């Protein structure tokens, strides 16, 4: 049995990184791996459910025998460089889930105007952009590990920041088998699912919806520091009867059957956007800003619509509503076919077996 060790920040769900760790650990264990988890600190929601995904879970210590005895170590977050010397250099991979490793500001867009950045790290420019609030990213120390990514977009970013070995892991998803039922009450049901923080762009969605002149209902699922601001926007735009806050949802799978379109109004350059892939796998088309790794899964109008960043999304929503009896079922079938063929669990497990040194 192959032993894989995940290392992350918290022992509960914060966002997409932790959900990815949980789902991938569950899948690997089903396929004969032992998957252990070490966290740097306590924190996050659904800690009991999160822990159940792993063979073992505990706090990180430098003398843990697992560090040397496991077949593969995967760093899912940046940890203090003082701990890196205790990790086996020939078995450790750094999984780049976000921009922190080359963006001192972390968001990869400017503080003024929130203009997305495309440059490599520069210690002078990036220090100025971050207003000196964060330490310089430990690029030199992390470059000695092979990097794992889910998208070509992230692979390119890491290579231009000096990572010589970048490995693309196939994203995976379980595709729903049953046909999706659309607009049972003649109302377009829009779903936003994500953290309520500025980078996820729920405010940009609300600005669009303020001018949407079709029957619609929008659910905002998730929590975060911007919730109060978003609730104020709902009042400002007179959307109280059309926009509803569901809060943090521990089982987001329950949301898909009650929506007709997934809205992905990201402000930052999403490294991949696994939640969008999840929508497609459940037969729900997406409307998304064309940023970052979105094109990795939303490659064609067969699966939804990409919109230029910060543009009005309402034309896409209107088209889906006006032609819902034709477009939505056709897109739904195409979405499920696409995810089943291209993002299978088998492809992911095969690649991990290869990286971990053979059979599980």
ABEGO torsion letter per residue (X at the ends): XBBBBBBBABABBABAAAAAAAAAAAAAAAAGBBBBBBBABBEEBGAAAAAAABABBBBBBAABAAAAABABBBBABBBBAAAAAABBAAABBBBBABAAAABAAGAGBBABGGBBBABBBBAAAAAAAAGGABBBBBAAAAAABBBBBABAAAAAAAAAAGBABBBBBBBBBBBBABBBBBGAAGBBBBBBBEBBBAAAGAAAAAAAAAABABBBBBBBBEBEAAAAAAAAAAAAAGAAAABBBAEBBABAAAAAAABABBBBABABBBAAGAAAAAAAAAGBBBBBBBBEAAAAABABAAAEBBBBBGBBAAAAAAAAAAAAAAAAAAAAAAAAAAAAAAABAAAAAAAAAAAAGEBX
